[in-house]
Amino acid sequence: MIITVKNKHTLQIDDFQFKCSIGKKGIAHNKKEGDQKTPKGNYRIGDLYFRSDRLSKPKTRLKCIKIKNHMAWCDDINYPKKYNKLITISNKIKHEKLKRIDQKYNLLIPIKYNFEKPILGLGSCIFIHLTRDYKPTGGCIALSQKDFLIMLKIIKKNSIIKIL
């Protein structure tokens, strides 16, 4: 199963097309931490993280992980062993908190960009997450909750995301 980001407004899976938003500065081969670009290429996807206090467990073939208060994703280049990985919140380490006040991370799937052996500064925290307004992201791909839930029913854990 291939998830294709065709352009800055369209994500396609088989015959389904969804409106999406991407990084504020578009799609690029030369992604860097904080550059607001979505990385071009083909990537595996991770597990589904969801806010069980806001949503019931979605129907999906992905492994589902409830987001807890202490969960974050490291974007700190000063911590090479933790960079671009799920961590426990620490005041010493820069991170993206997963349990947010807004709805963006009520549902999220990490895109395995710069993932297996992360290179510091090449970019982190690249997710498929939610949007209400389709404003550009910091480099992620965002869908409406309705479309995200449809996508979850279609994709599999071995699905690939292809960002053109």
N, C-alpha and C positions, 0 to 999 in steps of 0.2 A: 504494500500500500504506500503510495507516494502522495505527500502533501506538497503542493507546489505553490510558492508565492510568485505569482506571475508578474506583478508590478506593485507599485506602492498602495494600491487599493483592492487587489484581488488575490484571494487564497482559494485554490481549487483542489478538490479531492474527487477523483473520478468525474462524474457529471455534476457534482455540487460546486457552485461558486459562492463564495462568501465575501462580503465587504470586510476589509481589514485596514489597519494602519501599521506603518513600519517606522524605522528610525527617522528622526527629523532631518538628517542629512543624507537620506537615501540608502541604497545598497552599495557595498564596496568590498573589494578583495582585501584591502589593506586596513582592516579593523584595528582600532586601538582603544584602550580603556577610556571611557568617557567621551568618545568622539561623536556619539549620537548616530552612528551608522549601524545598519543591519548587515551582518556578515554574509557575503555571497558564498554559495557552495551547497553541498549535500551533507546533511547531518542526521544522526540518529536522535531520537527523542528520549526523554527520561520518564519517570513516573509522574502521575497526576498528584499534585498537592491541592487540597481543598479545605475551605473553612467550614467545618462541621457545625459551627455555631450559627452559620448563615444559610447553609445549603445541606440538603440530604446528600448522601453518597450518590454520585452520578452513575448512570449505566455506562460502563466502559469495560474494555478488555485490558486496560492499563492497570497496573498496581496503584491503589489509592492510598495516600498518606494524609492523615489529618494534620493541619497546620496548628502548631502549638505556640504559645507565647514566646518561648525561648528560641524559636527557629529563625535563622537568617542565612543569607548567601554571601560569602566573603568576596569583596571586590578590592581588598587591600594588598597592594603589591609588596608590602613589607612583611607579609606572611606567606612565603612560597608554598608551604605544606598545606595551607588552608585555602589558597587562592582559587576562586571559581568552584567552591565546594559548599555544601550545606554545613553550617556551623551552629554552635550555641552562641547566642548573643554575648558579646564581650565589649566593655567600654574601650578596650585597647585596640580593637580590630575594626576597621571600616567595613560596613556591611549593608546589605539590603534586608531590612526586616520583612519577613514573610507575612506576619499578622499585622496588616495595615488598617488604618481607620477608614480609608476609602475602599472601594470594591475591587480594585484592579487585580489583587492577588486572591480573590475568593476562589478562583480556579487558576492554576498555572501548571505549565509543563516546561521543564528546562529543555532547551535545545542544546545538544551536546557539542557545542562549538568550543574549541580550546579546552577540552574536557578531560581526556585521558591523562595526559601529561601537560598540564597547563603551562603556557609560557607567560611569565609575568608581563603585564601591560598590554597583552594582545586582546584583552576583552573578557568580560565575565558577566554573569547574571543575564544571559540572553534567554528569554522565556517567551512562550506563547501565553498571553494573559488576557484579561478582560478590558474592555473599554465601553464607555457610554457615549462618547462624543467623536471618536475616530481621530482625535488630535494625534500628531506624530509622537512616537515614543522615544526613549533614550537608546534604542537599538533593538528592542523587542518587536514581536508581532502581536497585535491586539485585535480581538474579535468581540462582538457583542456576546452577552451571556447565552442568548438563544442559539446563536450560531456555534458557539463553543460546545454547548451540550449536544448539538447535532453531530459536530465533528467527533466528539468522544464516542459516539455510538458506531462510527464508521472505522476509525483508526485502530491499529493494533500496536502491541508493544514493540514490534520490529519495524514499524512504519518509519519512513525516511522523510525528512523535510528538505525540499529542494528550493533554495532561494536563488532566483534567476537575476 
